[in-house]
Amino acid sequence: MTRRLLLSHLTVALLVLLCLEVPLGIFYSRAEQQHATRAAGDEAESLAAFAAVSLEGGRTAALRSRVAHCAERVGGDVFVFGPEGRLMASSRPLTPTQAREMTGSGEVRSALRGRAAVGLREGTAGGGVRVPAAAAPVPLGPDRFGAVRVVLPADMVHRRIHGVWLTLAVVGLVALVAVAGVAFWLARWTSRPVLELERATARLAEGDLSVRATLATSTGPPEVRRLAVTFNETAARLEHLLDSQRAFAGEASHQLKTPLAALRLRLDNLEPDVADHARGGLAAAMTETERLARMVEGLLAMARLDEKAVMRVPVDLDRVALDRVQTWAPVFEERGCRLALGVEHAGQALAVPGAVEQILDNLLSNALRVSPPGSVVLLDRRLPRPARRSPRDHRAPWAELHVVDEGPGMPPEHRERAFDRFWRAPGSTEGGSGLGLPLVQRLAVASGGHVVLEEAARGGIDAVVRLPSIPSRGGPGHPSGRDESRAESLLPRPARRTVHVLRRPAPSVRRP
């Protein structure tokens, strides 16, 4: 910003200097040429008076001496012509042809007719400078005139004109340097608080709610100072609101855990004393208590997620998936289901520490809740590669985790609402808090990715989690890949049963 402001000030100053100095230089150049022309005319008239006296008295030697002296003094050429245009004296020798050409010039012809004349002739020094030349009549009798022609040197006029332009250039350069100094100070004075506000805004967007713009409130233009004060007030209010929200969620969840545990214990103690016809109500109460406990745990997890902006770190998706399958496989077997791990690899991805484990735990728990006995839940990993990738597209590729079940599935409108807090599908019989999928979505977004529910090939749900992938340096022979392949072979698989997963291109996903 400082460079742009400085460049704009210098551009305006340079345009103003050019608009002022170029016409001024042209004016002074013409004035120097006119001054040189008048000087040539004065020299010609002075020498014409001396030539008239000398030619009438026949003192040609004195005339030649005066001509040589005048030419040496002005640094140019001086010529004296008689009444018939015959050359009488010259400051330098001329050939007959040159003498005839000079006699035919406009100034000499005008002087021989009794009229003084001045003019500008093209010089031989170059640079587009015109040489001043003047001719004055020499009265020698009634209707008889001679002529004196004075030509000033081109280098003298050229030097004077260059001096004018050089002076203007130096003055313009000094003015430009002064403007640059003032413009740099103004640009720094204006841009420093703006840059601080930009950095503070970026840090606020990253989750640093304690950031404040201190410099911008004391320096810079009044509008920027007022903006900085407003920004600080907004950041302070936002920090206060979020702190209050986090404190309420965390404290309320912690305070609810103790009475919930006591309530569950009391319900367990009541079970032997409850009549048979009331055991259904007791079981329902215990189920609702468990659902409320899961809801409290979900609120606690969300409160912990909002406590601070955590950094994303590389996570080995293959190892995490293998660990989750080994942990959940016995639970699935108790329910009469099987948990299978896909054969593909996803490598490493960026994620919040612990986020992938929580995401998979929630998705596997949901899949187990809706899976009928004898069905298979597939935890698959994929690293999709787009067919065409623009050379200017610098976005990281996605690594995908798929949890595919064979349950009843959900219509599209329910899949869209599944990420709303406390929302449960109509007709749900299993206990649930309605916070599992919202927590999954929050963890995925915090990790730089997203999650979407798609229709599976067998009518169930394909929960797709996409995370920013990190290209593997080890290639196919990566040691982690060998370990995982060996570990996958030890997992229990359904006998003589192959799980076919439809490989469809990932549709466009609307970020939650």
C-alpha positions as semicolon CSV with decimal commas, in nm:
position;residue;x (nm);y (nm);z (nm)
1;M;0,000;0,000;0,000
2;T;0,287;0,237;0,080
3;R;0,440;0,181;-0,262
4;R;0,109;0,240;-0,439
5;L;0,044;0,564;-0,249
6;L;0,401;0,681;-0,311
7;L;0,374;0,595;-0,679
8;S;0,045;0,782;-0,712
9;H;0,187;1,096;-0,547
10;L;0,500;1,086;-0,761
11;T;0,295;1,032;-1,077
12;V;0,080;1,337;-1,004
13;A;0,389;1,546;-0,916
14;L;0,568;1,434;-1,232
15;L;0,268;1,523;-1,450
16;V;0,243;1,867;-1,289
17;L;0,616;1,930;-1,338
18;L;0,599;1,823;-1,702
19;C;0,296;2,045;-1,766
20;L;0,480;2,340;-1,610
21;E;0,841;2,291;-1,718
22;V;0,798;2,180;-2,080
23;P;0,613;2,500;-2,187
24;L;0,851;2,704;-1,970
25;G;1,154;2,542;-2,137
26;I;1,013;2,608;-2,483
27;F;0,941;2,970;-2,390
28;Y;1,293;3,029;-2,254
29;S;1,451;2,856;-2,554
30;R;1,271;3,091;-2,791
31;A;1,365;3,385;-2,570
32;E;1,735;3,288;-2,591
33;Q;1,714;3,265;-2,970
34;Q;1,547;3,607;-2,988
35;H;1,809;3,752;-2,755
36;A;2,086;3,613;-2,975
37;T;1,913;3,752;-3,286
38;R;1,888;4,100;-3,131
39;A;2,254;4,083;-3,032
40;A;2,349;3,996;-3,390
41;G;2,140;4,287;-3,517
42;D;2,307;4,532;-3,275
43;E;2,654;4,413;-3,381
44;A;2,559;4,449;-3,747
45;E;2,431;4,807;-3,703
46;S;2,739;4,911;-3,503
47;L;2,975;4,768;-3,763
48;A;2,769;4,918;-4,050
49;A;2,829;5,272;-3,914
50;F;3,205;5,207;-3,892
51;A;3,208;5,049;-4,241
52;A;3,035;5,355;-4,393
53;V;3,304;5,586;-4,261
54;S;3,586;5,350;-4,356
55;L;3,465;5,286;-4,713
56;E;3,406;5,658;-4,780
57;G;3,758;5,735;-4,659
58;G;3,915;5,437;-4,840
59;R;4,045;5,283;-4,516
60;T;3,984;4,922;-4,608
61;A;4,271;4,799;-4,390
62;A;4,109;4,950;-4,078
63;L;3,778;4,793;-4,182
64;R;3,934;4,447;-4,215
65;S;4,094;4,485;-3,873
66;R;3,763;4,589;-3,718
67;V;3,586;4,297;-3,886
68;A;3,840;4,049;-3,749
69;H;3,817;4,202;-3,404
70;C;3,434;4,193;-3,407
71;A;3,429;3,830;-3,526
72;E;3,670;3,731;-3,252
73;R;3,467;3,912;-2,987
74;V;3,128;3,761;-3,081
75;G;3,274;3,426;-3,178
76;G;3,094;3,424;-3,512
77;D;3,139;3,532;-3,873
78;V;3,135;3,894;-4,006
79;F;3,115;3,995;-4,373
80;V;3,110;4,342;-4,540
81;F;2,978;4,387;-4,896
82;G;3,004;4,685;-5,131
83;P;2,722;4,848;-5,330
84;E;2,727;4,589;-5,607
85;G;2,746;4,302;-5,357
86;R;3,120;4,273;-5,390
87;L;3,288;4,128;-5,080
88;M;3,497;4,402;-4,916
89;A;3,601;4,237;-4,587
90;S;3,552;3,897;-4,428
91;S;3,640;3,731;-4,097
92;R;3,723;3,410;-4,286
93;P;3,810;3,343;-4,646
94;L;3,530;3,261;-4,889
95;T;3,540;3,105;-5,231
96;P;3,373;3,298;-5,514
97;T;3,085;3,052;-5,511
98;Q;3,032;3,096;-5,136
99;A;3,050;3,473;-5,175
100;R;2,784;3,467;-5,448
101;E;2,559;3,243;-5,237
102;M;2,593;3,476;-4,938
103;T;2,521;3,780;-5,154
104;G;2,201;3,611;-5,267
105;S;2,078;3,549;-4,914
106;G;1,765;3,733;-4,805
107;E;1,934;3,941;-4,532
108;V;2,212;4,071;-4,765
109;R;1,971;4,155;-5,049
110;S;1,748;4,343;-4,804
111;A;2,045;4,537;-4,664
112;L;2,170;4,630;-5,015
113;R;1,830;4,786;-5,075
114;G;1,865;4,992;-4,754
115;R;1,665;4,782;-4,506
116;A;1,802;4,594;-4,205
117;A;1,708;4,229;-4,176
118;V;1,747;3,952;-3,920
119;G;1,673;3,582;-3,949
120;L;1,744;3,234;-3,824
121;R;1,941;2,989;-4,032
122;E;1,988;2,619;-3,981
123;G;2,317;2,565;-3,799
124;T;2,571;2,292;-3,852
125;A;2,601;2,200;-3,481
126;G;2,290;1,982;-3,487
127;G;2,035;1,954;-3,210
128;G;1,772;2,145;-3,406
129;V;1,925;2,481;-3,306
130;R;1,883;2,767;-3,554
131;V;2,164;3,018;-3,597
132;P;2,083;3,391;-3,562
133;A;2,198;3,603;-3,861
134;A;2,158;3,983;-3,906
135;A;2,237;4,220;-4,190
136;A;2,253;4,603;-4,170
137;P;2,275;4,853;-4,463
138;V;2,591;5,062;-4,510
139;P;2,497;5,402;-4,659
140;L;2,756;5,502;-4,927
141;G;2,569;5,778;-5,104
142;P;2,234;5,860;-5,261
143;D;2,055;5,529;-5,318
144;R;2,380;5,339;-5,274
145;F;2,414;5,089;-4,993
146;G;2,654;4,825;-4,886
147;A;2,579;4,548;-4,636
148;V;2,722;4,406;-4,316
149;R;2,628;4,047;-4,223
150;V;2,689;3,906;-3,875
151;V;2,632;3,534;-3,802
152;L;2,657;3,420;-3,441
153;P;2,803;3,073;-3,364
154;A;2,558;2,787;-3,328
155;D;2,734;2,637;-3,025
156;M;2,673;2,953;-2,824
157;V;2,298;2,942;-2,884
158;H;2,300;2,569;-2,835
159;R;2,481;2,605;-2,501
160;R;2,242;2,868;-2,375
161;I;1,935;2,662;-2,466
162;H;2,082;2,352;-2,305
163;G;2,156;2,556;-1,996
164;V;1,791;2,655;-1,974
165;W;1,674;2,294;-2,002
166;L;1,937;2,174;-1,755
167;T;1,830;2,435;-1,502
168;L;1,468;2,334;-1,538
169;A;1,561;1,966;-1,507
170;V;1,757;2,026;-1,186
171;V;1,476;2,233;-1,039
172;G;1,224;1,963;-1,134
173;L;1,442;1,687;-0,987
174;V;1,480;1,875;-0,660
175;A;1,105;1,936;-0,647
176;L;1,040;1,568;-0,726
177;V;1,275;1,454;-0,448
178;A;1,102;1,689;-0,204
179;V;0,761;1,563;-0,313
180;A;0,886;1,204;-0,279
181;G;0,998;1,267;0,078
182;V;0,669;1,425;0,177
183;A;0,472;1,161;-0,014
184;F;0,664;0,878;0,156
185;W;0,589;1,026;0,497
186;L;0,221;1,067;0,408
187;A;0,204;0,716;0,263
188;R;0,361;0,563;0,573
189;W;0,139;0,772;0,797
190;T;-0,166;0,650;0,607
191;S;-0,070;0,289;0,537
192;R;0,078;0,178;0,870
193;P;-0,252;0,181;1,061
194;V;-0,430;0,025;0,763
195;L;-0,173;-0,257;0,748
196;E;-0,207;-0,310;1,121
197;L;-0,583;-0,331;1,081
198;E;-0,537;-0,584;0,800
199;R;-0,309;-0,802;1,013
200;A;-0,544;-0,774;1,311
201;T;-0,841;-0,870;1,094
202;A;-0,654;-1,174;0,961
203;R;-0,564;-1,286;1,313
204;L;-0,924;-1,234;1,424
205;A;-1,043;-1,448;1,133
206;E;-0,798;-1,719;1,240
207;G;-0,955;-1,728;1,585
208;D;-0,731;-1,496;1,789
209;L;-1,001;-1,297;1,967
210;S;-0,752;-1,114;2,190
211;V;-0,603;-0,918;1,899
212;R;-0,636;-0,539;1,909
213;A;-0,527;-0,261;1,673
214;T;-0,329;-0,034;1,908
215;L;-0,124;0,169;1,662
216;A;-0,419;0,248;1,436
217;T;-0,606;0,417;1,721
218;S;-0,332;0,679;1,773
219;T;-0,185;0,745;1,428
220;G;-0,312;0,784;1,076
221;P;-0,607;0,967;0,925
222;P;-0,908;1,031;1,149
223;E;-1,125;0,792;0,946
224;V;-0,875;0,507;1,001
225;R;-0,852;0,585;1,374
226;R;-1,230;0,571;1,406
227;L;-1,232;0,244;1,212
228;A;-0,967;0,102;1,445
229;V;-1,167;0,199;1,752
230;T;-1,476;0,034;1,603
231;F;-1,274;-0,278;1,519
232;N;-1,140;-0,301;1,875
233;E;-1,487;-0,263;2,020
234;T;-1,623;-0,530;1,784
235;A;-1,340;-0,770;1,868
236;A;-1,386;-0,713;2,242
237;R;-1,761;-0,767;2,219
238;L;-1,713;-1,079;2,007
239;E;-1,459;-1,217;2,254
240;H;-1,694;-1,150;2,542
241;L;-1,989;-1,314;2,366
242;L;-1,793;-1,623;2,268
243;D;-1,639;-1,653;2,613
244;S;-1,986;-1,632;2,766
245;Q;-2,120;-1,891;2,523
246;R;-1,830;-2,130;2,584
247;A;-1,849;-2,082;2,958
248;F;-2,223;-2,149;2,959
249;A;-2,194;-2,460;2,740
250;G;-1,901;-2,599;2,934
251;E;-2,035;-2,523;3,280
252;A;-2,386;-2,639;3,200
253;S;-2,256;-2,964;3,054
254;H;-2,028;-3,025;3,352
255;Q;-2,305;-2,946;3,597
256;L;-2,543;-3,183;3,418
257;K;-2,306;-3,479;3,421
258;T;-2,324;-3,533;3,798
259;P;-2,706;-3,538;3,835
260;L;-2,732;-3,755;3,522
261;A;-2,493;-4,010;3,670
262;A;-2,688;-4,003;3,996
263;L;-3,017;-4,043;3,809
264;R;-2,884;-4,340;3,616
265;L;-2,761;-4,501;3,939
266;R;-3,098;-4,451;4,105
267;L;-3,277;-4,604;3,807
268;D;-3,046;-4,905;3,820
269;N;-3,115;-4,945;4,190
270;L;-3,490;-4,930;4,128
271;E;-3,488;-5,214;3,877
272;P;-3,524;-5,503;4,132
273;D;-3,815;-5,327;4,307
274;V;-4,016;-5,238;3,998
275;A;-4,316;-5,451;3,907
276;D;-4,319;-5,635;3,579
277;H;-4,585;-5,415;3,424
278;A;-4,369;-5,101;3,498
279;R;-4,042;-5,237;3,367
280;G;-4,117;-5,099;3,020
281;G;-4,141;-4,747;3,158
282;L;-3,819;-4,795;3,356
283;A;-3,636;-4,915;3,045
284;A;-3,764;-4,612;2,852
285;A;-3,648;-4,381;3,130
286;M;-3,303;-4,541;3,129
287;T;-3,285;-4,506;2,749
288;E;-3,373;-4,137;2,767
289;T;-3,117;-4,089;3,042
290;E;-2,848;-4,245;2,825
291;R;-2,952;-4,022;2,534
292;L;-2,932;-3,716;2,757
293;A;-2,586;-3,826;2,874
294;R;-2,471;-3,856;2,513
295;M;-2,612;-3,511;2,442
296;V;-2,415;-3,367;2,733
297;E;-2,099;-3,535;2,604
298;G;-2,160;-3,385;2,261
299;L;-2,207;-3,039;2,408
300;L;-1,885;-3,080;2,601
301;A;-1,701;-3,184;2,285
302;M;-1,831;-2,880;2,096
303;A;-1,740;-2,651;2,384
304;R;-1,387;-2,789;2,389
305;L;-1,365;-2,747;2,011
306;D;-1,462;-2,379;2,040
307;E;-1,219;-2,305;2,323
308;K;-0,932;-2,215;2,096
309;A;-0,824;-2,217;1,733
310;V;-0,608;-2,529;1,703
311;M;-0,349;-2,581;1,436
312;R;-0,389;-2,853;1,176
313;V;-0,126;-3,126;1,175
314;P;-0,051;-3,416;0,938
315;V;-0,255;-3,727;1,026
316;D;-0,199;-4,074;0,881
317;L;-0,551;-4,165;0,772
318;D;-0,461;-4,528;0,701
319;R;-0,330;-4,589;1,052
320;V;-0,624;-4,412;1,214
321;A;-0,874;-4,610;1,003
322;L;-0,701;-4,937;1,090
323;D;-0,703;-4,850;1,460
324;R;-1,072;-4,760;1,454
325;V;-1,164;-5,082;1,276
326;Q;-0,973;-5,290;1,530
327;T;-1,147;-5,103;1,813
328;W;-1,501;-5,120;1,674
329;A;-1,493;-5,470;1,518
330;P;-1,587;-5,651;1,846
331;V;-1,874;-5,409;1,903
332;F;-2,010;-5,479;1,555
333;E;-1,979;-5,853;1,611
334;E;-2,186;-5,828;1,930
335;R;-2,466;-5,670;1,724
336;G;-2,441;-5,938;1,455
337;C;-2,280;-5,706;1,200
338;R;-1,938;-5,696;1,044
339;L;-1,697;-5,406;0,997
340;A;-1,469;-5,419;0,691
341;L;-1,177;-5,201;0,588
342;G;-1,123;-5,106;0,223
343;V;-0,806;-5,201;0,042
344;E;-0,720;-4,855;-0,090
345;H;-0,493;-4,607;0,084
346;A;-0,536;-4,235;0,150
347;G;-0,198;-4,144;0,298
348;Q;-0,168;-3,833;0,512
349;A;-0,405;-3,539;0,545
350;L;-0,423;-3,219;0,746
351;A;-0,662;-3,230;1,042
352;V;-0,711;-3,101;1,393
353;P;-0,539;-3,331;1,644
354;G;-0,784;-3,607;1,746
355;A;-1,047;-3,494;1,496
356;V;-1,027;-3,795;1,262
357;E;-1,074;-4,039;1,552
358;Q;-1,382;-3,853;1,678
359;I;-1,525;-3,826;1,326
360;L;-1,489;-4,198;1,262
361;D;-1,623;-4,290;1,606
362;N;-1,940;-4,087;1,549
363;L;-1,992;-4,214;1,194
364;L;-1,933;-4,577;1,293
365;S;-2,169;-4,537;1,588
366;N;-2,441;-4,402;1,358
367;A;-2,379;-4,676;1,104
368;L;-2,401;-4,946;1,372
369;R;-2,727;-4,799;1,502
370;V;-2,903;-4,829;1,164
371;S;-2,740;-5,151;1,035
372;P;-2,957;-5,466;1,041
373;P;-2,807;-5,791;1,171
374;G;-2,592;-5,969;0,914
375;S;-2,507;-5,652;0,724
376;V;-2,160;-5,514;0,655
377;V;-2,033;-5,164;0,727
378;L;-1,738;-5,062;0,511
379;L;-1,477;-4,810;0,621
380;D;-1,306;-4,712;0,297
381;R;-1,025;-4,470;0,216
382;R;-0,982;-4,307;-0,120
383;L;-0,750;-4,060;-0,282
384;P;-0,945;-3,934;-0,585
385;R;-0,745;-3,777;-0,864
386;P;-0,924;-3,534;-1,098
387;A;-0,903;-3,616;-1,466
388;R;-0,805;-3,260;-1,554
389;R;-0,629;-3,017;-1,330
390;S;-0,559;-2,658;-1,426
391;P;-0,192;-2,554;-1,396
392;R;-0,309;-2,249;-1,201
393;D;-0,512;-2,457;-0,957
394;H;-0,295;-2,467;-0,644
395;R;-0,556;-2,622;-0,417
396;A;-0,454;-2,935;-0,232
397;P;-0,621;-3,259;-0,346
398;W;-0,872;-3,426;-0,118
399;A;-0,831;-3,744;0,080
400;E;-1,163;-3,918;0,145
401;L;-1,291;-4,139;0,422
402;H;-1,612;-4,333;0,349
403;V;-1,835;-4,505;0,605
404;V;-2,086;-4,706;0,403
405;D;-2,373;-4,892;0,572
406;E;-2,655;-5,112;0,443
407;G;-2,928;-4,952;0,649
408;P;-3,260;-4,803;0,534
409;G;-3,094;-4,482;0,412
410;M;-3,238;-4,131;0,415
411;P;-3,416;-3,914;0,159
412;P;-3,221;-3,614;0,024
413;E;-3,408;-3,358;0,238
414;H;-3,324;-3,554;0,554
415;R;-2,958;-3,585;0,453
416;E;-2,943;-3,207;0,423
417;R;-3,089;-3,156;0,771
418;A;-2,884;-3,429;0,936
419;F;-2,613;-3,178;1,029
420;D;-2,848;-2,950;1,224
421;R;-2,803;-2,960;1,598
422;F;-3,050;-3,173;1,795
423;W;-3,223;-3,285;1,474
424;R;-3,325;-3,649;1,452
425;A;-3,479;-3,830;1,160
426;P;-3,855;-3,884;1,192
427;G;-3,939;-4,232;1,316
428;S;-3,600;-4,290;1,479
429;T;-3,630;-4,564;1,737
430;E;-3,270;-4,575;1,851
431;G;-3,163;-4,328;2,115
432;G;-2,956;-4,038;1,989
433;S;-2,872;-3,685;2,091
434;G;-2,875;-3,519;1,750
435;L;-2,522;-3,385;1,809
436;G;-2,307;-3,656;1,650
437;L;-2,322;-3,539;1,288
438;P;-2,303;-3,166;1,380
439;L;-1,986;-3,246;1,577
440;V;-1,850;-3,439;1,278
441;Q;-1,920;-3,140;1,055
442;R;-1,754;-2,897;1,296
443;L;-1,444;-3,114;1,323
444;A;-1,421;-3,156;0,945
445;V;-1,457;-2,782;0,879
446;A;-1,203;-2,700;1,152
447;S;-0,963;-2,939;0,974
448;G;-1,009;-2,756;0,643
449;G;-1,243;-3,011;0,488
450;H;-1,612;-3,098;0,481
451;V;-1,851;-3,390;0,520
452;V;-2,151;-3,495;0,317
453;L;-2,404;-3,779;0,327
454;E;-2,459;-3,959;-0,003
455;E;-2,674;-4,250;-0,107
456;A;-2,487;-4,579;-0,092
457;A;-2,494;-4,842;-0,364
458;R;-2,713;-5,076;-0,157
459;G;-2,956;-4,811;-0,042
460;G;-2,783;-4,714;0,281
461;I;-2,580;-4,405;0,362
462;D;-2,231;-4,326;0,237
463;A;-2,085;-4,073;0,481
464;V;-1,799;-3,901;0,294
465;V;-1,539;-3,699;0,485
466;R;-1,298;-3,499;0,268
467;L;-0,977;-3,360;0,418
468;P;-0,683;-3,174;0,256
469;S;-0,440;-3,440;0,141
470;I;-0,062;-3,431;0,179
471;P;0,121;-3,594;-0,116
472;S;0,313;-3,900;0,001
473;R;0,689;-3,900;-0,052
474;G;0,726;-4,272;-0,013
475;G;0,512;-4,374;-0,307
476;P;0,380;-4,727;-0,334
477;G;0,656;-4,860;-0,118
478;H;0,579;-4,640;0,176
479;P;0,643;-4,836;0,495
480;S;0,313;-4,737;0,645
481;G;0,136;-4,885;0,344
482;R;0,311;-5,222;0,392
483;D;0,223;-5,232;0,762
484;E;-0,142;-5,151;0,695
485;S;-0,173;-5,407;0,418
486;R;-0,031;-5,672;0,649
487;A;-0,262;-5,566;0,931
488;E;-0,568;-5,564;0,704
489;S;-0,510;-5,926;0,615
490;L;-0,554;-6,018;0,982
491;L;-0,899;-5,860;1,010
492;P;-1,200;-6,090;1,023
493;R;-1,380;-6,090;0,691
494;P;-1,718;-6,237;0,599
495;A;-1,669;-6,589;0,465
496;R;-1,706;-6,608;0,086
497;R;-1,858;-6,267;0,071
498;T;-1,733;-5,967;-0,123
499;V;-1,848;-5,615;-0,053
500;H;-1,896;-5,424;-0,378
501;V;-1,882;-5,049;-0,351
502;L;-2,000;-4,844;-0,644
503;R;-1,713;-4,619;-0,761
504;R;-1,896;-4,306;-0,859
505;P;-1,729;-3,970;-0,921
506;A;-1,770;-3,744;-0,625
507;P;-2,054;-3,499;-0,693
508;S;-2,028;-3,131;-0,625
509;V;-2,065;-3,083;-0,253
510;R;-2,214;-2,782;-0,087
511;R;-2,001;-2,695;0,215
512;P;-2,196;-2,719;0,539
